[in-house]
Amino acid sequence: MRSRRPADTVTKMAELDDDQQRRQWSDSLAAAWERHRKRLFESQRQVSNWLVDHLDPRPGQTILEFAAGPGETGFLAAERVEPGRTLISTDIGQGMVDAAQRGAAERGLTNVECRIMDGQDIDLADASIDGALCRFGLMLMPEPERALAGTRRVLRPGGRLVYATWGRPDRNPWLSLLAMAVLQHGHQPPGNPFEPGGPFSLADPDRNRQLVRTAGFEDPQIDELVDVVRFDDIDDYWNLQTEVSGPIALFISSLPQDSVQTIRATLEPMLEPFEVGDGYELPTLAIAVAATARSATSSPAR
């Protein structure tokens, strides 16, 4: 059985400011994300492929990945910009940056620079990069407008931005069912999943279109990417989700064992509609966005 965190750990995190809290979440989850890096990457490989294809990195370009986690999506871009230039892989937490550094070394990539950096406060010079990407990180930022404005500042005119967020919770039961099981027993996980910083805060395609245009991007392309996540059995689902699913995973880990078992018992029949053969296939819906940094001579979007 995995060791459990003290019940006051989540409470103490909630008392931190937004930046400190995100850094703590990142570091607390880094080991699990690194342990499951291949599975987490491959389960949404089509999203990563879409992002890198629409970013279209070329040899000699410099690419930024923000909220990179262990870095796999950015590594696809790094392979395309060789020879001669760099992927700057960034995350707010030291643990994730260290995991990305190890991942780049394992792949034999020598053009990856791993740095601690807040996606809402990008520490790069104006017009210094050719492309930026983010897979499932922008929606977790309290101020996505600030992150996109900063990204536009560091992009050269004509540079590309690509990112992905999760769609509506009813189209993502692989993620929402765990939260529903928790709520059914009167527990209130930290945060609001529909407000900035929550997993479903950018689930509306029109909201994303407005954000990128306001930040100084044009020609936004927004696609809905449908897939499934496969699990061998209830143990497989439970063990993975309660290790990697952000604040809710940390919240569950702080509960008494009897409460955890009750939540798990509630979850099991909720998974039954998704049984396929000996396991489960749960639908996912990602919102994928690509846009171009507007030049100084372009007319602002209305």
NORKA-V751006 format. One record per helix or strand. SS is the DSSP state (helix for helix, strand for strand). FROM is the first residue (numbers start at 1). LEN is the number of residues. If there is no record, write none. Layout:
SS,FROM,LEN + SS,FROM,LEN
This chain:
helix,8,7 + helix,18,18 + helix,37,6 + helix,45,11 + strand,63,3 + helix,72,10 + strand,87,5 + helix,94,14 + strand,112,5 + strand,118,1 + strand,121,1 + strand,129,7 + helix,138,3 + helix,144,11 + strand,155,12 + helix,169,3 + helix,173,11 + helix,205,10 + strand,217,15 + helix,234,11 + helix,246,8 + helix,257,18 + strand,275,2 + strand,279,15
